[in-house]
Amino acid sequence: MTGESTPLRATGIEQAFGNVVVLSGVSVTADRGEVVAVVGPNGSGKSTLLRILAGVRPPDRGTVALPPAAGGARRLGYLPQRPAFRSGFTARDTLQFYAQLLDGVSGDDVVRTLDRVGLAGVADRDVGSLSGGMTRLLGLGQAVLGNPGVLLLDEPGSGLDPGMVERLFTVVGDLASDGTAVMVASHELPAVETHADTVAVLADGGFRAVDTPAALLDDTDTDSLSAAFLRLVGTEPDNATVASGAERSTTEAGSDTDSGGGRDNA
Ligand SMILES: Nc1ncnc2c1ncn2[C@@H]1O[C@H](COP(=O)(O)OP(=O)(O)OP(=O)(O)O)[C@@H](O)[C@H]1O
């Protein structure tokens, strides 16, 4: 995750909500062509990290570097955890709307994208009538339009049937093969094990491990990423609970306004 051409680099990201520390000094990179999966217990901060990387919210501290915009090409595509679209428009019209905001994205690209994410059959349906899984796939379509250099996907497989999860991760792998840097937060550990190049295990405000799926299995002496996950985050099904974050000390809490995080061009 440290190639010279790294298009996505986050350094020293810190984020707290009130006095609950969610991210404490997180650094992560994604290279062109790399699929980095961020996995972690519920509440461990995956969505928070992706929102910061996407520029939706600035971190308390730390920096995010993206490649400079080149020739009007789209720099970043982001699928939020709960994509929402304005009803009254079809899936095709909705993607067409986003396409016209991007340089060099044609009506043909919209048709190809609908096909790519498996929505060709419902292209003329009102987005308000799409199922939860279909809405997420439309969000994926919106995120990949214009082949952005960096793609951030927050739980893209949530609510999808197993066939669609596989299709989605195949689409993601194809985009990476075309040179996109992909970071995906996911609980779909079997698909992550098959399709991710790098798995970053987030827990207690930082990464417990960052490695290839095979190396994580090796290091934890397990035979699946799900088992490796349980070993690394220390939860067993009987006592599993959501991550509640660490309480900040009073001194740290007092320094809330010291310095905001920043955003750079790499
Ligand atoms: N805007 C906010 N205000 C207050 N607390 C927040 C806010 N956003 C996130 N949090 C808290 O930050 C922690 C991390 O939330 P986040 O959604 O990033 O976790 P996650 O790893 O994506 O969880 P999940 O796997 O359940 O989607 C949680 O304790 C959550 O309640």
The ligand as an SDF file (V2000), in Angstrom:
LIG
                    3D

 31 33  0  0  0  0  0  0  0  0999 V2000
  -22.0020   12.4230   13.3260 N   0  0  0  0  0  0  0  0  0  0  0  0
  -21.7610   11.6720   14.3910 C   0  0  0  0  0  0  0  0  0  0  0  0
  -22.0050   12.1380   15.6340 N   0  0  0  0  0  0  0  0  0  0  0  0
  -21.7410   11.3890   16.7330 C   0  0  0  0  0  0  0  0  0  0  0  0
  -21.2310   10.1520   16.6900 N   0  0  0  0  0  0  0  0  0  0  0  0
  -20.9720    9.6330   15.4820 C   0  0  0  0  0  0  0  0  0  0  0  0
  -21.2310   10.3620   14.2830 C   0  0  0  0  0  0  0  0  0  0  0  0
  -20.8520    9.5930   13.2240 N   0  0  0  0  0  0  0  0  0  0  0  0
  -20.4030    8.4390   13.7590 C   0  0  0  0  0  0  0  0  0  0  0  0
  -20.4760    8.4570   15.1020 N   0  0  0  0  0  0  0  0  0  0  0  0
  -20.0460    7.4000   16.0250 C   0  0  0  0  0  0  0  0  0  0  0  0
  -18.7500    6.9980   15.6020 O   0  0  0  0  0  0  0  0  0  0  0  0
  -18.5870    5.6030   15.7900 C   0  0  0  0  0  0  0  0  0  0  0  0
  -18.1650    4.9920   14.4720 C   0  0  0  0  0  0  0  0  0  0  0  0
  -19.2720    5.0260   13.5750 O   0  0  0  0  0  0  0  0  0  0  0  0
  -19.1120    4.5290   12.0850 P   0  0  0  0  0  0  0  0  0  0  0  0
  -20.4350    4.6790   11.4220 O   0  0  0  0  0  0  0  0  0  0  0  0
  -17.9450    5.1730   11.4610 O   0  0  0  0  0  0  0  0  0  0  0  0
  -18.7730    2.9680   12.3270 O   0  0  0  0  0  0  0  0  0  0  0  0
  -18.7460    1.7650   11.2970 P   0  0  0  0  0  0  0  0  0  0  0  0
  -17.4870    1.0140   11.5630 O   0  0  0  0  0  0  0  0  0  0  0  0
  -18.9580    2.2590    9.9090 O   0  0  0  0  0  0  0  0  0  0  0  0
  -20.0070    0.9270   11.7990 O   0  0  0  0  0  0  0  0  0  0  0  0
  -20.9700   -0.0920   10.9980 P   0  0  0  0  0  0  0  0  0  0  0  0
  -20.1330   -1.2830   10.6350 O   0  0  0  0  0  0  0  0  0  0  0  0
  -22.0060   -0.4240   12.0320 O   0  0  0  0  0  0  0  0  0  0  0  0
  -21.5480    0.6450    9.8150 O   0  0  0  0  0  0  0  0  0  0  0  0
  -19.9000    5.0850   16.3340 C   0  0  0  0  0  0  0  0  0  0  0  0
  -19.7820    5.0160   17.7460 O   0  0  0  0  0  0  0  0  0  0  0  0
  -20.8980    6.1440   15.9360 C   0  0  0  0  0  0  0  0  0  0  0  0
  -21.9740    6.1910   16.8490 O   0  0  0  0  0  0  0  0  0  0  0  0
  1  2  1  0
  2  3  1  0
  2  7  2  0
  3  4  2  0
  4  5  1  0
  5  6  2  0
  6  7  1  0
  6 10  1  0
  7  8  1  0
  8  9  2  0
  9 10  1  0
 10 11  1  0
 11 12  1  0
 11 30  1  0
 12 13  1  0
 13 14  1  0
 13 28  1  0
 14 15  1  0
 15 16  1  0
 16 17  2  0
 16 18  1  0
 16 19  1  0
 19 20  1  0
 20 21  2  0
 20 22  1  0
 20 23  1  0
 23 24  1  0
 24 25  2  0
 24 26  1  0
 24 27  1  0
 28 29  1  0
 28 30  1  0
 30 31  1  0
M  END
$$$$
